[in-house]
Amino acid sequence: MYITKSTNYKQKNSMKDTFFIKKTIELAKKGLGETSPNPCVGAILVKNGKIIGKGWHKKAGGPHAEIIAIDDCGKRGEKTEGSTLYVSLSPCCHYGKTGPCTEAIIDAKISKVVAAMSDPNPLCHNTTTIFKKHNIEYTVGIMEQQARELNAPYLKYITTGLPYITLKMALSLNEKISGQQGPYITCFESRKYVHKLRRNVDAVLVGINTILADNPHLNVRHVKGKNPKKIILDSSLKIHFDSAVLRDGNALIITTKKTSEKQKNLLSKKAEIIVVENIKNLKKILTLLADTGIRHILVEGGKKVAESFLQHQIVDKMVVFIAPIIIKKGIDFSLASLKWKEKKIKKIGTDILWEGSLFPKNKTDEKKIKKSREKNRNKKRNHER
């Protein structure tokens, strides 16, 4: 038995392993928007070059991808003994809402496991030791970057205790975010893309000014998928009782102690209320939200909310739509100050879409972030997936 890393695993079987790991990542994507707070995971069982079973994790509390793949083998009349398990995230080895996948792998007499990446969850750190004890060959690190991108929200929470933040903006060519064109400045294809983003996150967050100005529903339309939790930052409880966002009972209002008990009690019939000391302390708010099971937030607020998240340097991903229009009177929002770490640009309908991550504002900020991450490595969150 031996354990290998992708850096030392470039010749024999590397192309074959990459081929099957790619398929596990494609399977895992089917769980996007459904598995939170668990990661998305896909698994394939291969014997003599043939796929004999496959599966993906479909929802938290349900069977893991490895178990579904093993069961699929039985349904196909195939035997798992001597087969190779390909999985997009290393198998769990603890009892949580389900039993450990390592036990099922051992019982199925699987001889080899190839994982795209290791799970940083401290509860999963014994996987390597268990496989070694049972003489199961174990390889980790095939297409690791792609696997990390797929489960970025889960990985961020496990290593920092904070939710993953995607900030969405829509601008005109002259960098204005609103005007007199109506509620939308982007094309239908861009708006449909936003609804795809919504169905894959746990929550959508806006400020009270967006609610008062646009009265949005913040639900999923144009595509199939579950509606995210709707989070409203409202320090003074200015929200109207008949606001569209309150109609389905899936809203969460974050406010401050200065609001009256009467207001809070009235609104608590329509939404969950969280009271904080300072609504500008976004890191504290995000920690509270993470504790409720929220792992991925799509921030769709206006200029004030967007700038606040950017200034706090807690944005993990930027999604910017640029519409081919000029707005004479509107709210300015300059992209010049953003330092893109990586950026993908593509045409979507009549608009241009920018997607990517940002560099910290300066080297001092970068050092602070690295120091914070180092500190959090010793405080990794246990998550019983």
Protein Blocks (a to p, Z undefined) as FASTA:
>chain_A
ZZddfklmmmnoklmmmmmmmmmmmmmmmmgoklpcbdcddddddeehiafbdcddfbgh
iacfklmmmmmmmmnopafehpacddfbdcdfbdcfbccfklmmmmnopabdcdfbdcfb
fklmmmmmmmmmnopacdehehklmmmmmmmmmmmmmmnopacddddddddfkopabdje
bjbfbdfklmmmmmmmmmmpmbdcddfklmmmnopnkiaehiacdddddddddfkopacf
klfklmnopaccdddfkbcfklmmmmmmmoccdddfblklmmlmmmmmmmnopabdcdfb
dfklmmmmmmnopafbdcddddfbddfbdcdddfklpccfbdcdddehjbccdddddddf
blklmmmmmmmmmmmmmmcccddZZ
